[in-house]
């Protein structure tokens, strides 16, 4: 029996209802896991984008001749990170 084939849940036998409920639980658990993975990937991607933007800005400020200490204050990077660019 497939979940898609069930028309009337109340017509299921006790055993079939238990299997149906377990199938729904497994399905919902998978949805939650997939949503968590999607959200985690999104957050990591956003943080990676912010890091790239900080590096890009730091490179521009360094090219403009600003001191590493000032660039560090603006970007949140360390002076060592800025000097290695």
PDB file of N, CA, C and O in Angstrom, chain B, residues numbered from 101:
ATOM      1  N   UNK B 101       0.839  -1.177   0.000  1.00  0.00           N
ATOM      2  CA  UNK B 101       0.000   0.000   0.000  1.00  0.00           C
ATOM      3  C   UNK B 101       0.892   1.250   0.000  1.00  0.00           C
ATOM      4  O   UNK B 101       1.859   1.335   0.757  1.00  0.00           O
ATOM      5  N   UNK B 102       0.555   2.198  -0.847  1.00  0.00           N
ATOM      6  CA  UNK B 102       1.289   3.450  -0.915  1.00  0.00           C
ATOM      7  C   UNK B 102       0.445   4.553  -0.298  1.00  0.00           C
ATOM      8  O   UNK B 102      -0.783   4.533  -0.380  1.00  0.00           O
ATOM      9  N   UNK B 103       1.114   5.508   0.314  1.00  0.00           N
ATOM     10  CA  UNK B 103       0.406   6.621   0.948  1.00  0.00           C
ATOM     11  C   UNK B 103      -0.461   7.353  -0.065  1.00  0.00           C
ATOM     12  O   UNK B 103      -1.566   7.793   0.254  1.00  0.00           O
ATOM     13  N   UNK B 104       0.046   7.482  -1.294  1.00  0.00           N
ATOM     14  CA  UNK B 104      -0.706   8.211  -2.319  1.00  0.00           C
ATOM     15  C   UNK B 104      -2.023   7.529  -2.656  1.00  0.00           C
ATOM     16  O   UNK B 104      -2.957   8.182  -3.122  1.00  0.00           O
ATOM     17  N   UNK B 105      -2.109   6.209  -2.423  1.00  0.00           N
ATOM     18  CA  UNK B 105      -3.312   5.453  -2.764  1.00  0.00           C
ATOM     19  C   UNK B 105      -4.393   5.529  -1.691  1.00  0.00           C
ATOM     20  O   UNK B 105      -5.526   5.115  -1.936  1.00  0.00           O
ATOM     21  N   UNK B 106      -4.073   6.043  -0.524  1.00  0.00           N
ATOM     22  CA  UNK B 106      -5.031   6.077   0.583  1.00  0.00           C
ATOM     23  C   UNK B 106      -6.009   7.226   0.363  1.00  0.00           C
ATOM     24  O   UNK B 106      -5.615   8.385   0.241  1.00  0.00           O
ATOM     25  N   UNK B 107      -7.285   6.878   0.316  1.00  0.00           N
ATOM     26  CA  UNK B 107      -8.331   7.890   0.113  1.00  0.00           C
ATOM     27  C   UNK B 107      -8.983   8.290   1.438  1.00  0.00           C
ATOM     28  O   UNK B 107      -9.312   9.457   1.651  1.00  0.00           O
ATOM     29  N   UNK B 108      -9.167   7.306   2.326  1.00  0.00           N
ATOM     30  CA  UNK B 108      -9.872   7.548   3.583  1.00  0.00           C
ATOM     31  C   UNK B 108      -9.077   6.934   4.729  1.00  0.00           C
ATOM     32  O   UNK B 108      -9.070   5.717   4.910  1.00  0.00           O
ATOM     33  N   UNK B 109      -8.423   7.767   5.482  1.00  0.00           N
ATOM     34  CA  UNK B 109      -7.571   7.299   6.579  1.00  0.00           C
ATOM     35  C   UNK B 109      -8.397   6.547   7.617  1.00  0.00           C
ATOM     36  O   UNK B 109      -7.926   5.565   8.192  1.00  0.00           O
ATOM     37  N   UNK B 110      -9.614   6.994   7.858  1.00  0.00           N
ATOM     38  CA  UNK B 110     -10.433   6.356   8.885  1.00  0.00           C
ATOM     39  C   UNK B 110     -10.836   4.931   8.507  1.00  0.00           C
ATOM     40  O   UNK B 110     -11.246   4.161   9.376  1.00  0.00           O
ATOM     41  N   UNK B 111     -10.728   4.570   7.240  1.00  0.00           N
ATOM     42  CA  UNK B 111     -11.092   3.226   6.795  1.00  0.00           C
ATOM     43  C   UNK B 111      -9.941   2.229   6.948  1.00  0.00           C
ATOM     44  O   UNK B 111     -10.120   1.038   6.689  1.00  0.00           O
ATOM     45  N   UNK B 112      -8.766   2.700   7.362  1.00  0.00           N
ATOM     46  CA  UNK B 112      -7.615   1.815   7.514  1.00  0.00           C
ATOM     47  C   UNK B 112      -7.779   0.915   8.738  1.00  0.00           C
ATOM     48  O   UNK B 112      -8.414   1.284   9.725  1.00  0.00           O
ATOM     49  N   UNK B 113      -7.189  -0.272   8.641  1.00  0.00           N
ATOM     50  CA  UNK B 113      -7.156  -1.150   9.812  1.00  0.00           C
ATOM     51  C   UNK B 113      -6.182  -0.554  10.829  1.00  0.00           C
ATOM     52  O   UNK B 113      -5.429   0.367  10.512  1.00  0.00           O
ATOM     53  N   UNK B 114      -6.203  -1.081  12.035  1.00  0.00           N
ATOM     54  CA  UNK B 114      -5.321  -0.570  13.080  1.00  0.00           C
ATOM     55  C   UNK B 114      -3.855  -0.700  12.661  1.00  0.00           C
ATOM     56  O   UNK B 114      -3.073   0.232  12.849  1.00  0.00           O
ATOM     57  N   UNK B 115      -3.481  -1.848  12.096  1.00  0.00           N
ATOM     58  CA  UNK B 115      -2.102  -2.076  11.668  1.00  0.00           C
ATOM     59  C   UNK B 115      -1.716  -1.136  10.526  1.00  0.00           C
ATOM     60  O   UNK B 115      -0.621  -0.574  10.515  1.00  0.00           O
ATOM     61  N   UNK B 116      -2.632  -0.973   9.565  1.00  0.00           N
ATOM     62  CA  UNK B 116      -2.355  -0.067   8.448  1.00  0.00           C
ATOM     63  C   UNK B 116      -2.256   1.378   8.930  1.00  0.00           C
ATOM     64  O   UNK B 116      -1.449   2.152   8.417  1.00  0.00           O
ATOM     65  N   UNK B 117      -3.070   1.736   9.905  1.00  0.00           N
ATOM     66  CA  UNK B 117      -3.030   3.103  10.446  1.00  0.00           C
ATOM     67  C   UNK B 117      -1.683   3.350  11.135  1.00  0.00           C
ATOM     68  O   UNK B 117      -1.110   4.433  11.010  1.00  0.00           O
ATOM     69  N   UNK B 118      -1.185   2.353  11.854  1.00  0.00           N
ATOM     70  CA  UNK B 118       0.116   2.477  12.519  1.00  0.00           C
ATOM     71  C   UNK B 118       1.219   2.658  11.474  1.00  0.00           C
ATOM     72  O   UNK B 118       2.085   3.520  11.624  1.00  0.00           O
ATOM     73  N   UNK B 119       1.183   1.840  10.412  1.00  0.00           N
ATOM     74  CA  UNK B 119       2.175   1.974   9.346  1.00  0.00           C
ATOM     75  C   UNK B 119       2.046   3.333   8.646  1.00  0.00           C
ATOM     76  O   UNK B 119       3.048   3.965   8.314  1.00  0.00           O
ATOM     77  N   UNK B 120       0.800   3.773   8.428  1.00  0.00           N
ATOM     78  CA  UNK B 120       0.562   5.080   7.804  1.00  0.00           C
ATOM     79  C   UNK B 120       1.159   6.191   8.668  1.00  0.00           C
ATOM     80  O   UNK B 120       1.882   7.051   8.167  1.00  0.00           O
ATOM     81  N   UNK B 121       0.853   6.168   9.967  1.00  0.00           N
ATOM     82  CA  UNK B 121       1.362   7.210  10.873  1.00  0.00           C
ATOM     83  C   UNK B 121       2.890   7.212  10.905  1.00  0.00           C
ATOM     84  O   UNK B 121       3.512   8.274  10.935  1.00  0.00           O
ATOM     85  N   UNK B 122       3.496   6.016  10.899  1.00  0.00           N
ATOM     86  CA  UNK B 122       4.962   5.929  10.899  1.00  0.00           C
ATOM     87  C   UNK B 122       5.537   6.500   9.600  1.00  0.00           C
ATOM     88  O   UNK B 122       6.552   7.198   9.615  1.00  0.00           O
ATOM     89  N   UNK B 123       4.881   6.198   8.485  1.00  0.00           N
ATOM     90  CA  UNK B 123       5.328   6.734   7.195  1.00  0.00           C
ATOM     91  C   UNK B 123       5.267   8.258   7.170  1.00  0.00           C
ATOM     92  O   UNK B 123       6.174   8.915   6.660  1.00  0.00           O
ATOM     93  N   UNK B 124       4.206   8.804   7.717  1.00  0.00           N
ATOM     94  CA  UNK B 124       4.062  10.264   7.777  1.00  0.00           C
ATOM     95  C   UNK B 124       5.154  10.852   8.667  1.00  0.00           C
ATOM     96  O   UNK B 124       5.739  11.882   8.334  1.00  0.00           O
ATOM     97  N   UNK B 125       5.431  10.195   9.802  1.00  0.00           N
ATOM     98  CA  UNK B 125       6.480  10.675  10.709  1.00  0.00           C
ATOM     99  C   UNK B 125       7.835  10.689  10.000  1.00  0.00           C
ATOM    100  O   UNK B 125       8.573  11.671  10.086  1.00  0.00           O
ATOM    101  N   UNK B 126       8.158   9.606   9.305  1.00  0.00           N
ATOM    102  CA  UNK B 126       9.433   9.522   8.582  1.00  0.00           C
ATOM    103  C   UNK B 126       9.511  10.613   7.518  1.00  0.00           C
ATOM    104  O   UNK B 126      10.547  11.260   7.365  1.00  0.00           O
ATOM    105  N   UNK B 127       8.425  10.815   6.790  1.00  0.00           N
ATOM    106  CA  UNK B 127       8.375  11.846   5.753  1.00  0.00           C
ATOM    107  C   UNK B 127       8.620  13.230   6.353  1.00  0.00           C
ATOM    108  O   UNK B 127       9.417  14.009   5.829  1.00  0.00           O
ATOM    109  N   UNK B 128       7.938  13.526   7.443  1.00  0.00           N
ATOM    110  CA  UNK B 128       8.103  14.843   8.083  1.00  0.00           C
ATOM    111  C   UNK B 128       9.513  15.022   8.635  1.00  0.00           C
ATOM    112  O   UNK B 128      10.091  16.105   8.539  1.00  0.00           O
ATOM    113  N   UNK B 129      10.060  13.958   9.213  1.00  0.00           N
ATOM    114  CA  UNK B 129      11.439  14.028   9.719  1.00  0.00           C
ATOM    115  C   UNK B 129      12.411  14.348   8.583  1.00  0.00           C
ATOM    116  O   UNK B 129      13.324  15.157   8.751  1.00  0.00           O
ATOM    117  N   UNK B 130      12.214  13.717   7.440  1.00  0.00           N
ATOM    118  CA  UNK B 130      13.082  13.983   6.285  1.00  0.00           C
ATOM    119  C   UNK B 130      12.953  15.427   5.822  1.00  0.00           C
ATOM    120  O   UNK B 130      13.946  16.065   5.473  1.00  0.00           O
ATOM    121  N   UNK B 131      11.727  15.938   5.821  1.00  0.00           N
ATOM    122  CA  UNK B 131      11.544  17.343   5.435  1.00  0.00           C
ATOM    123  C   UNK B 131      12.297  18.278   6.367  1.00  0.00           C
ATOM    124  O   UNK B 131      12.923  19.239   5.918  1.00  0.00           O
ATOM    125  N   UNK B 132      12.236  17.998   7.665  1.00  0.00           N
ATOM    126  CA  UNK B 132      12.924  18.843   8.646  1.00  0.00           C
ATOM    127  C   UNK B 132      14.436  18.776   8.443  1.00  0.00           C
ATOM    128  O   UNK B 132      15.119  19.799   8.496  1.00  0.00           O
ATOM    129  N   UNK B 133      14.952  17.577   8.212  1.00  0.00           N
ATOM    130  CA  UNK B 133      16.393  17.416   7.989  1.00  0.00           C
ATOM    131  C   UNK B 133      16.822  18.153   6.723  1.00  0.00           C
ATOM    132  O   UNK B 133      17.852  18.827   6.720  1.00  0.00           O
ATOM    133  N   UNK B 134      16.051  18.032   5.658  1.00  0.00           N
ATOM    134  CA  UNK B 134      16.396  18.724   4.405  1.00  0.00           C
ATOM    135  C   UNK B 134      16.327  20.238   4.572  1.00  0.00           C
ATOM    136  O   UNK B 134      17.171  20.956   4.035  1.00  0.00           O
ATOM    137  N   UNK B 135      15.332  20.734   5.311  1.00  0.00           N
ATOM    138  CA  UNK B 135      15.230  22.174   5.537  1.00  0.00           C
ATOM    139  C   UNK B 135      16.401  22.678   6.375  1.00  0.00           C
ATOM    140  O   UNK B 135      16.940  23.753   6.112  1.00  0.00           O
ATOM    141  N   UNK B 136      16.793  21.901   7.382  1.00  0.00           N
ATOM    142  CA  UNK B 136      17.947  22.277   8.200  1.00  0.00           C
ATOM    143  C   UNK B 136      19.205  22.346   7.335  1.00  0.00           C
ATOM    144  O   UNK B 136      19.986  23.293   7.439  1.00  0.00           O
ATOM    145  N   UNK B 137      19.394  21.343   6.486  1.00  0.00           N
ATOM    146  CA  UNK B 137      20.578  21.319   5.617  1.00  0.00           C
ATOM    147  C   UNK B 137      20.562  22.499   4.651  1.00  0.00           C
ATOM    148  O   UNK B 137      21.599  23.111   4.394  1.00  0.00           O
ATOM    149  N   UNK B 138      19.383  22.818   4.116  1.00  0.00           N
ATOM    150  CA  UNK B 138      19.270  23.958   3.200  1.00  0.00           C
ATOM    151  C   UNK B 138      19.592  25.256   3.927  1.00  0.00           C
ATOM    152  O   UNK B 138      20.330  26.098   3.415  1.00  0.00           O
ATOM    153  N   UNK B 139      19.034  25.411   5.121  1.00  0.00           N
ATOM    154  CA  UNK B 139      19.252  26.629   5.898  1.00  0.00           C
ATOM    155  C   UNK B 139      20.720  26.756   6.295  1.00  0.00           C
ATOM    156  O   UNK B 139      21.288  27.847   6.236  1.00  0.00           O
ATOM    157  N   UNK B 140      21.332  25.654   6.697  1.00  0.00           N
ATOM    158  CA  UNK B 140      22.751  25.652   7.089  1.00  0.00           C
ATOM    159  C   UNK B 140      23.632  26.052   5.909  1.00  0.00           C
ATOM    160  O   UNK B 140      24.551  26.859   6.052  1.00  0.00           O
ATOM    161  N   UNK B 141      23.343  25.482   4.749  1.00  0.00           N
ATOM    162  CA  UNK B 141      24.100  25.828   3.545  1.00  0.00           C
ATOM    163  C   UNK B 141      23.934  27.280   3.176  1.00  0.00           C
ATOM    164  O   UNK B 141      24.889  27.932   2.755  1.00  0.00           O
ATOM    165  N   UNK B 142      22.713  27.801   3.333  1.00  0.00           N
ATOM    166  CA  UNK B 142      22.447  29.201   3.029  1.00  0.00           C
ATOM    167  C   UNK B 142      23.243  30.110   3.953  1.00  0.00           C
ATOM    168  O   UNK B 142      23.852  31.081   3.503  1.00  0.00           O
ATOM    169  N   UNK B 143      23.238  29.795   5.254  1.00  0.00           N
ATOM    170  CA  UNK B 143      23.969  30.615   6.222  1.00  0.00           C
ATOM    171  C   UNK B 143      25.468  30.581   5.957  1.00  0.00           C
ATOM    172  O   UNK B 143      26.141  31.610   6.026  1.00  0.00           O
ATOM    173  N   UNK B 144      25.989  29.389   5.653  1.00  0.00           N
ATOM    174  CA  UNK B 144      27.420  29.279   5.370  1.00  0.00           C
ATOM    175  C   UNK B 144      27.779  30.036   4.100  1.00  0.00           C
ATOM    176  O   UNK B 144      28.828  30.675   4.028  1.00  0.00           O
ATOM    177  N   UNK B 145      26.907  29.963   3.098  1.00  0.00           N
ATOM    178  CA  UNK B 145      27.146  30.690   1.857  1.00  0.00           C
ATOM    179  C   UNK B 145      27.124  32.192   2.063  1.00  0.00           C
ATOM    180  O   UNK B 145      27.919  32.926   1.476  1.00  0.00           O
ATOM    181  N   UNK B 146      26.204  32.638   2.904  1.00  0.00           N
ATOM    182  CA  UNK B 146      26.106  34.074   3.187  1.00  0.00           C
ATOM    183  C   UNK B 146      27.349  34.559   3.918  1.00  0.00           C
ATOM    184  O   UNK B 146      27.872  35.634   3.623  1.00  0.00           O
ATOM    185  N   UNK B 147      27.823  33.760   4.876  1.00  0.00           N
ATOM    186  CA  UNK B 147      29.033  34.151   5.611  1.00  0.00           C
ATOM    187  C   UNK B 147      30.241  34.166   4.689  1.00  0.00           C
ATOM    188  O   UNK B 147      31.102  35.039   4.803  1.00  0.00           O
ATOM    189  N   UNK B 148      30.311  33.201   3.774  1.00  0.00           N
ATOM    190  CA  UNK B 148      31.417  33.169   2.803  1.00  0.00           C
ATOM    191  C   UNK B 148      31.367  34.416   1.919  1.00  0.00           C
ATOM    192  O   UNK B 148      32.410  34.990   1.604  1.00  0.00           O
ATOM    193  N   UNK B 149      30.184  34.834   1.521  1.00  0.00           N
ATOM    194  CA  UNK B 149      30.030  36.044   0.719  1.00  0.00           C
ATOM    195  C   UNK B 149      30.483  37.287   1.473  1.00  0.00           C
ATOM    196  O   UNK B 149      31.132  38.170   0.911  1.00  0.00           O
ATOM    197  N   UNK B 150      30.132  37.341   2.747  1.00  0.00           N
ATOM    198  CA  UNK B 150      30.570  38.480   3.574  1.00  0.00           C
ATOM    199  C   UNK B 150      32.090  38.513   3.691  1.00  0.00           C
ATOM    200  O   UNK B 150      32.702  39.580   3.635  1.00  0.00           O
ATOM    201  N   UNK B 151      32.690  37.344   3.854  1.00  0.00           N
ATOM    202  CA  UNK B 151      34.150  37.272   3.968  1.00  0.00           C
ATOM    203  C   UNK B 151      34.808  37.765   2.679  1.00  0.00           C
ATOM    204  O   UNK B 151      35.766  38.537   2.723  1.00  0.00           O
ATOM    205  N   UNK B 152      34.294  37.318   1.540  1.00  0.00           N
ATOM    206  CA  UNK B 152      34.849  37.758   0.251  1.00  0.00           C
ATOM    207  C   UNK B 152      34.693  39.261   0.076  1.00  0.00           C
ATOM    208  O   UNK B 152      35.588  39.922  -0.452  1.00  0.00           O
ATOM    209  N   UNK B 153      33.564  39.803   0.514  1.00  0.00           N
ATOM    210  CA  UNK B 153      33.335  41.249   0.404  1.00  0.00           C
ATOM    211  C   UNK B 153      34.312  42.022   1.295  1.00  0.00           C
ATOM    212  O   UNK B 153      34.837  43.057   0.884  1.00  0.00           O
ATOM    213  N   UNK B 154      34.559  41.522   2.520  1.00  0.00           N
ATOM    214  CA  UNK B 154      35.536  42.178   3.408  1.00  0.00           C
ATOM    215  C   UNK B 154      36.923  42.180   2.778  1.00  0.00           C
ATOM    216  O   UNK B 154      37.637  43.181   2.834  1.00  0.00           O
ATOM    217  N   UNK B 155      37.299  41.053   2.179  1.00  0.00           N
ATOM    218  CA  UNK B 155      38.620  40.954   1.543  1.00  0.00           C
ATOM    219  C   UNK B 155      38.704  41.920   0.360  1.00  0.00           C
ATOM    220  O   UNK B 155      39.712  42.602   0.175  1.00  0.00           O
ATOM    221  N   UNK B 156      37.643  41.970  -0.429  1.00  0.00           N
ATOM    222  CA  UNK B 156      37.621  42.885  -1.581  1.00  0.00           C
ATOM    223  C   UNK B 156      37.761  44.337  -1.112  1.00  0.00           C
ATOM    224  O   UNK B 156      38.526  45.112  -1.687  1.00  0.00           O
ATOM    225  N   UNK B 157      37.021  44.690  -0.073  1.00  0.00           N
ATOM    226  CA  UNK B 157      37.100  46.059   0.446  1.00  0.00           C
ATOM    227  C   UNK B 157      38.480  46.351   1.023  1.00  0.00           C
ATOM    228  O   UNK B 157      39.032  47.432   0.818  1.00  0.00           O
ATOM    229  N   UNK B 158      39.031  45.379   1.748  1.00  0.00           N
ATOM    230  CA  UNK B 158      40.364  45.563   2.334  1.00  0.00           C
ATOM    231  C   UNK B 158      41.406  45.752   1.233  1.00  0.00           C
ATOM    232  O   UNK B 158      42.295  46.594   1.359  1.00  0.00           O
ATOM    233  N   UNK B 159      41.302  44.979   0.160  1.00  0.00           N
ATOM    234  CA  UNK B 159      42.248  45.129  -0.963  1.00  0.00           C
ATOM    235  C   UNK B 159      42.150  46.531  -1.567  1.00  0.00           C
ATOM    236  O   UNK B 159      43.164  47.150  -1.889  1.00  0.00           O
ATOM    237  N   UNK B 160      40.936  47.016  -1.712  1.00  0.00           N
ATOM    238  CA  UNK B 160      40.742  48.365  -2.256  1.00  0.00           C
ATOM    239  C   UNK B 160      41.319  49.432  -1.355  1.00  0.00           C
ATOM    240  O   UNK B 160      41.954  50.372  -1.834  1.00  0.00           O
ATOM    241  N   UNK B 161      41.110  49.301  -0.061  1.00  0.00           N
ATOM    242  CA  UNK B 161      41.642  50.283   0.885  1.00  0.00           C
ATOM    243  C   UNK B 161      43.167  50.214   0.940  1.00  0.00           C
ATOM    244  O   UNK B 161      43.848  51.234   1.039  1.00  0.00           O
ATOM    245  N   UNK B 162      43.693  48.970   0.873  1.00  0.00           N
ATOM    246  CA  UNK B 162      45.148  48.803   0.886  1.00  0.00           C
ATOM    247  C   UNK B 162      45.754  49.428  -0.367  1.00  0.00           C
ATOM    248  O   UNK B 162      46.795  50.082  -0.292  1.00  0.00           O
ATOM    249  N   UNK B 163      45.115  49.233  -1.511  1.00  0.00           N
ATOM    250  CA  UNK B 163      45.589  49.821  -2.770  1.00  0.00           C
ATOM    251  C   UNK B 163      45.529  51.349  -2.720  1.00  0.00           C
ATOM    252  O   UNK B 163      46.318  52.027  -3.377  1.00  0.00           O
ATOM    253  N   UNK B 164      44.590  51.886  -1.937  1.00  0.00           N
ATOM    254  CA  UNK B 164      44.468  53.335  -1.798  1.00  0.00           C
ATOM    255  C   UNK B 164      45.482  53.900  -0.812  1.00  0.00           C
ATOM    256  O   UNK B 164      45.574  55.114  -0.632  1.00  0.00           O
ATOM    257  N   UNK B 165      46.249  53.007  -0.171  1.00  0.00           N
ATOM    258  CA  UNK B 165      47.312  53.459   0.713  1.00  0.00           C
ATOM    259  C   UNK B 165      46.916  53.632   2.164  1.00  0.00           C
ATOM    260  O   UNK B 165      47.671  54.224   2.935  1.00  0.00           O
ATOM    261  N   UNK B 166      45.751  53.132   2.563  1.00  0.00           N
ATOM    262  CA  UNK B 166      45.345  53.258   3.961  1.00  0.00           C
ATOM    263  C   UNK B 166      46.158  52.298   4.827  1.00  0.00           C
ATOM    264  O   UNK B 166      46.506  51.205   4.381  1.00  0.00           O
ATOM    265  N   UNK B 167      46.464  52.703   6.069  1.00  0.00           N
ATOM    266  CA  UNK B 167      47.247  51.835   6.953  1.00  0.00           C
ATOM    267  C   UNK B 167      46.459  50.577   7.345  1.00  0.00           C
ATOM    268  O   UNK B 167      45.233  50.607   7.449  1.00  0.00           O
ATOM    269  N   UNK B 168      47.176  49.484   7.558  1.00  0.00           N
ATOM    270  CA  UNK B 168      46.559  48.193   7.884  1.00  0.00           C
ATOM    271  C   UNK B 168      45.708  48.279   9.156  1.00  0.00           C
ATOM    272  O   UNK B 168      44.670  47.625   9.249  1.00  0.00           O
ATOM    273  N   UNK B 169      46.139  49.074  10.125  1.00  0.00           N
ATOM    274  CA  UNK B 169      45.384  49.199  11.372  1.00  0.00           C
ATOM    275  C   UNK B 169      44.011  49.820  11.127  1.00  0.00           C
ATOM    276  O   UNK B 169      43.022  49.389  11.719  1.00  0.00           O
ATOM    277  N   UNK B 170      43.944  50.823  10.264  1.00  0.00           N
ATOM    278  CA  UNK B 170      42.671  51.460   9.933  1.00  0.00           C
ATOM    279  C   UNK B 170      41.783  50.499   9.146  1.00  0.00           C
ATOM    280  O   UNK B 170      40.583  50.408   9.403  1.00  0.00           O
ATOM    281  N   UNK B 171      42.364  49.793   8.200  1.00  0.00           N
ATOM    282  CA  UNK B 171      41.612  48.814   7.413  1.00  0.00           C
ATOM    283  C   UNK B 171      41.062  47.732   8.342  1.00  0.00           C
ATOM    284  O   UNK B 171      39.931  47.279   8.168  1.00  0.00           O
ATOM    285  N   UNK B 172      41.865  47.317   9.331  1.00  0.00           N
ATOM    286  CA  UNK B 172      41.429  46.304  10.290  1.00  0.00           C
ATOM    287  C   UNK B 172      40.225  46.791  11.086  1.00  0.00           C
ATOM    288  O   UNK B 172      39.291  46.028  11.331  1.00  0.00           O
ATOM    289  N   UNK B 173      40.242  48.053  11.489  1.00  0.00           N
ATOM    290  CA  UNK B 173      39.117  48.611  12.243  1.00  0.00           C
ATOM    291  C   UNK B 173      37.846  48.620  11.400  1.00  0.00           C
ATOM    292  O   UNK B 173      36.763  48.314  11.899  1.00  0.00           O
ATOM    293  N   UNK B 174      37.975  48.963  10.146  1.00  0.00           N
ATOM    294  CA  UNK B 174      36.812  49.081   9.260  1.00  0.00           C
ATOM    295  C   UNK B 174      36.255  47.708   8.879  1.00  0.00           C
ATOM    296  O   UNK B 174      35.040  47.510   8.872  1.00  0.00           O
ATOM    297  N   UNK B 175      37.134  46.767   8.565  1.00  0.00           N
ATOM    298  CA  UNK B 175      36.693  45.477   8.029  1.00  0.00           C
ATOM    299  C   UNK B 175      36.505  44.395   9.082  1.00  0.00           C
ATOM    300  O   UNK B 175      35.821  43.404   8.827  1.00  0.00           O
ATOM    301  N   UNK B 176      37.097  44.564  10.256  1.00  0.00           N
ATOM    302  CA  UNK B 176      37.042  43.519  11.270  1.00  0.00           C
ATOM    303  C   UNK B 176      38.091  42.443  11.064  1.00  0.00           C
ATOM    304  O   UNK B 176      38.120  41.449  11.789  1.00  0.00           O
ATOM    305  N   UNK B 177      38.956  42.642  10.072  1.00  0.00           N
ATOM    306  CA  UNK B 177      40.044  41.711   9.832  1.00  0.00           C
ATOM    307  C   UNK B 177      41.216  42.075  10.725  1.00  0.00           C
ATOM    308  O   UNK B 177      41.255  43.171  11.283  1.00  0.00           O
ATOM    309  N   UNK B 178      42.170  41.168  10.865  1.00  0.00           N
ATOM    310  CA  UNK B 178      43.364  41.483  11.656  1.00  0.00           C
ATOM    311  C   UNK B 178      44.390  42.171  10.754  1.00  0.00           C
ATOM    312  O   UNK B 178      44.361  41.981   9.538  1.00  0.00           O
ATOM    313  N   UNK B 179      45.291  42.961  11.326  1.00  0.00           N
ATOM    314  CA  UNK B 179      46.337  43.578  10.518  1.00  0.00           C
ATOM    315  C   UNK B 179      47.197  42.534   9.781  1.00  0.00           C
ATOM    316  O   UNK B 179      47.674  42.785   8.675  1.00  0.00           O
ATOM    317  N   UNK B 180      47.387  41.367  10.406  1.00  0.00           N
ATOM    318  CA  UNK B 180      48.153  40.306   9.758  1.00  0.00           C
ATOM    319  C   UNK B 180      47.446  39.806   8.503  1.00  0.00           C
ATOM    320  O   UNK B 180      48.080  39.567   7.475  1.00  0.00           O
ATOM    321  N   UNK B 181      46.130  39.651   8.596  1.00  0.00           N
ATOM    322  CA  UNK B 181      45.357  39.223   7.405  1.00  0.00           C
ATOM    323  C   UNK B 181      45.464  40.248   6.289  1.00  0.00           C
ATOM    324  O   UNK B 181      45.586  39.904   5.113  1.00  0.00           O
ATOM    325  N   UNK B 182      45.415  41.505   6.681  1.00  0.00           N
ATOM    326  CA  UNK B 182      45.475  42.593   5.684  1.00  0.00           C
ATOM    327  C   UNK B 182      46.855  42.645   5.054  1.00  0.00           C
ATOM    328  O   UNK B 182      46.972  42.837   3.844  1.00  0.00           O
ATOM    329  N   UNK B 183      47.891  42.480   5.842  1.00  0.00           N
ATOM    330  CA  UNK B 183      49.249  42.515   5.291  1.00  0.00           C
ATOM    331  C   UNK B 183      49.515  41.334   4.346  1.00  0.00           C
ATOM    332  O   UNK B 183      50.370  41.421   3.465  1.00  0.00           O
ATOM    333  N   UNK B 184      48.781  40.236   4.533  1.00  0.00           N
ATOM    334  CA  UNK B 184      48.993  39.073   3.674  1.00  0.00           C
ATOM    335  C   UNK B 184      48.233  39.172   2.342  1.00  0.00           C
ATOM    336  O   UNK B 184      48.383  38.315   1.470  1.00  0.00           O
ATOM    337  N   UNK B 185      47.423  40.218   2.196  1.00  0.00           N
ATOM    338  CA  UNK B 185      46.674  40.372   0.924  1.00  0.00           C
ATOM    339  C   UNK B 185      47.569  40.844  -0.197  1.00  0.00           C
ATOM    340  O   UNK B 185      47.106  41.024  -1.323  1.00  0.00           O
TER     341      UNK B 185
END
